[in-house]
Amino acid sequence: MESLNGIAFFVQAAETRSYSAAGRQLGVSASAVGKSICRLEQRLGVRLFHRSTRSITLTAEGSLFLERCRRILCEVEAAELELSETWQAPRGRLRVSLPLVGMLVMPALTAFMHRYPEIELDLDFTDRLVDVIDEGFDVVMRTGEPADSRLMSRPLGTYHLQIVAAPDYLARRGTPQVPADLAQHACLQYKLHTTGKYEPWPLKDAQGTRDWKLPASMACNTSAALVDVALAGLGIACLPDFMVRQAIARGELVALLEAHVEHQGSFRLLWPSSKQLAPKLRVFIDFMCAELFKPSA
């Protein structure tokens, strides 16, 4: 049992990069975490961490040991779950990372909380590309195809990008008829977190041109801000359909260049590969897949 505790302390410290943070997660002191890891290092005869006054980082041996330890803890958790009543009543903390699309996911999340009140959701909203395993997430929702072979995935649904502007803006500046007209307009650009570059607008003209160099009267790294600026009549934006659908229906935004837009994106749930899903994760995946893109009545 001492060895298993040492492994648990080691994994938590490796994921948080801090004895103090690991201790808070485990309900023990930072000193207890440090002493347990020191005993583990003595038994193994290797250093698992490089230590400084401010942080800890894994040694090469520590990185190798971490992957094995994660598998050990997953097997222990699976064994406990097989013998536990949680198979009949999913419960516990579920750490989830989601993009900044609250208007899309919150209705499904609140319905999930009503359905499963004993599951504690720990939600992290960010457009940053998180490391699911190293940052300790149970499941994440992201766009595009999965690129990490350590992860399992399941599709949620699709969305489209739309070019939109407020009627007030179009009354002042005119309505673009072809993509080339956008060069004379105030374009509101989304800046990609990974590269800092602007996200391309999915436009194609009659000649097949796709690579458009558009001006930027504003650039930011969150689509929610672009919606607000577009609604204020300050420019033209390229946004997901689920973010602007209601504003278009109310006449607050107008869809532009629809014949020239070619785009379809997808949302997926991704989670660390394991032989057996914990009940709390299994019901979350099933619920979100069933509810998130359910057609409106």
N, C-alpha and C positions, 0 to 999 in steps of 0.2 A: 504493500500500500504506500510506503514511503517513496518507492521508486515511481509509482504512478503519480503521486502528488508532485514529485519533482518534475516529471514530464509535463504535467498540466501547468505548473508555474513557468517552466521554460517556454512552452508554446505561447502562453499569454504575454510574457515579457517580450518574446520575439515579435509578436504581432503589434504590440503597443509601443515598442522601442523604449520602454520605461518600466523600472521596477515599481515606481509609485502608482502609475496607471494600472499596471498588472495587479497590484495589491488591491486597488479600489474595485477592480472587476471581480476579484476572487474573495473579497471580504477579509483580507489579512493585511498586515503591515508591509511596507516596502522592504524593511529589514528581513522579515520572514521569507519573502520572495528571494532576496539576495542570498541568504544563508542556504536556502534549499537548492538554488542553482549552483552555489559553490560546492555543496556536497555532491551534486550530480557530476560536476566537472572532475572532482577528485576520484569518484568511482570510475569515470570514463577515461581519465588520464589525458584529457584535452581541454583547451579553452573553447567555450562556446560563444563567448561575447568579447568584443573589444570594448573596454569601458573608459569613459572620460567623465569629467565632473558634470557634464550636461546631458549625455546621452549614452546609449549602448547600441552597438551594431554587431551583427552576426559575423563570426569568423567563417572561413570556408568549411571547417568541420561542423560549425553550428548550422549552416545552411543545409548541409547534407542530412544532419540529424533531425532538423525541423520537419522535413518531408516525411520521414519515417514516423516521427512522433505524432504528426497530424493523423496519419493512417491508424496508429494505435488508438488514439482518442476517439476517432470515428467508430472503430470497431467496438470499443467499450460502450460508447453512447448507443450504438445499435443494439448491443446485447441488453443494456438496461431497458431500452424502449420495448424490446420484445417481451420483457417480463413485466412491463409497467401498464398501468391502466390508461396511460396517455394515448394508447392506440384507440381507445374508445372515446377519450375526451382530450383533443389536442390542446396543449397549454404551453406556456413559457414565453420567453423573449425571442422575437424574430427581428433580426437586423436587416433592413431593406434599403437599398439605394435606388433612387428614382430620378429621372430628369426633371427639369423645372417646368412641368406641365401639370400643375395642380388642378386646373379646370378639367383636365381629362381624367385624372386618376382619383381625385378625392371622392367623388360619389361612390366608386367601387370600393375604396378603402373604408369609408364610413359604413357601408353595407357589410363589409367583412367584419368590422369591429362589432357590429350588432350581432352577427351570426356566431362569432367566436370570441366572446368576452374574456375568456381565460388566456387568450394569446395577447401578449404585450408587444405592440408594434414599436420598433425603434427606427424611425424614418429619417433618411438623409437625402434631401433634395439638392441635386447638383447636376450641372451639365458636364462636369469634369469626368474624364474616363477613369473610374476607380479601379483598383486592383482587387477583384472580388476576394481572392484567397488571402493575400498578404494583409489586407485591411479588415479582414474578419467579417465580411458580409455573408449572410445566409443566402440572399438572393438579390439580384439587381435587374432593373428594367432598362433596356437600352435599344437604340435603333441600329439597323444594319445586321450583317451576318456575324456570328461569333468567330473570333480569331484565336481564342485560347483553347488548346486541346484539353486543358484540365477541367473545362466547364461543360456541363450539360445545358441544353437550351430547349425552349418551346416557344413557337410563334404566338403572338397575341392578336395581331391585326395589322392593317395597313392604313396609311394616311397619304395625302397629297399636299404638295406645296402650292400656294396660290399667290398671285401678285395682287395687292390690294392698296386702296387709298381712300381717304374720306371724300365725300362729295364736295366739301368746302375747298379742299386742296385742288380738286379737278376743275372746279369753277374758276379758280384763280389762275391755274397753270396750264389747263387744257388736259385732254385725255390722250395718252399715248395709243397709237393705232398699231404700231409694229415695234418689235424690241429695240430697234435703232433709235426710236424716239426717246427712250429712257436716258440717253446721254444728255438731254436738256432738262432733266428733272432732278428733284431732290430724292436721292435713293437712301433708304435706311438699311444699313448692312449688318448682318450677323457675323461676328468674329469667332472663328473656330478656336476652341480651347487648346487643341493639340498643336496647331501650327501658328496661330495668330493671324492667319489669312482670312479673307472674306469668303463666306460660303457662296459658291456659284449659284446664280439663279438659273433654273432649268428651262431656258428659253431656246427656241429654234425658229428661224425665219424661213421664208419661202425658198431661200437659196441654201438652206441647210446649216447656216452659221449657228454655232452653239457657244463659242467663247466670247462672252461680252465683257468689255471693260467698262464697268458702270461707275459713275461718281458716287461719293459717299458724303452726304450731308451730316450723317451720324453713323457711328459704329458702336456696337456693344456686344457683350457675350451672353445675353439672356433675351430670349424671344419675347418674354412678357413685357419688357421695356419697349420693344419695337411696336407691340400692339398699342400701348398707350400713346406713343409718339404719332403713330399713324392715325389713331382716333382723334388726336388733337389737330389734324390737318397739316402736319409738318412734313409730309413726304410719302413716298411709295415704299412698301415693304413686301418682302417675300416670306410668307408665314405658313405654318401647317394649317390645313383646313379646319381641324378641330378647335384651333385657337380663335378663328375668325368667323366661324359658321353663324353664330348667333348675331354678331355685329352686322354681317351681311344681310341676314334675315330682317334685322331692325332698320336697315337702311343707313347704318352708321359707317359702313365701309362698302366699297364697290369692288367687285372682282374685275381685273383687267387682263387683257392679252390672253384670254382663256384658250384660244385656238393655237397659241404658240407655246403653251406650257406643257412640258413632257416630264412627268415625275410620278413615281410611286415609291414610298418608303415603308418600312415595316418596324414594328416594335416586337421585342423578344424578352422573355425572362431567362436569366442565366444563373446557374448555381453550381457550386463545386461538385465534381463527380464523386459519387459514393455508391456503395452497393445497395444501400437502403435509405430512403428518404425519411427524415423525422416527420411525425404526423403534422406538426405545426407548419412545416414547409410544404408538405404534400397538399394540405387543404388550401394553403395560400395560392399555390400554383394553379390548382384546379379551379378555385373560385375566380381568380383574376382572368384566367383564360376564358371562362364562361361569361363573365360579367362586363369586362372592360370595354369591348367593342360590340356589345349587344345592340342591335338596331333599336332605335327609339320607337315607342308604341305609337 
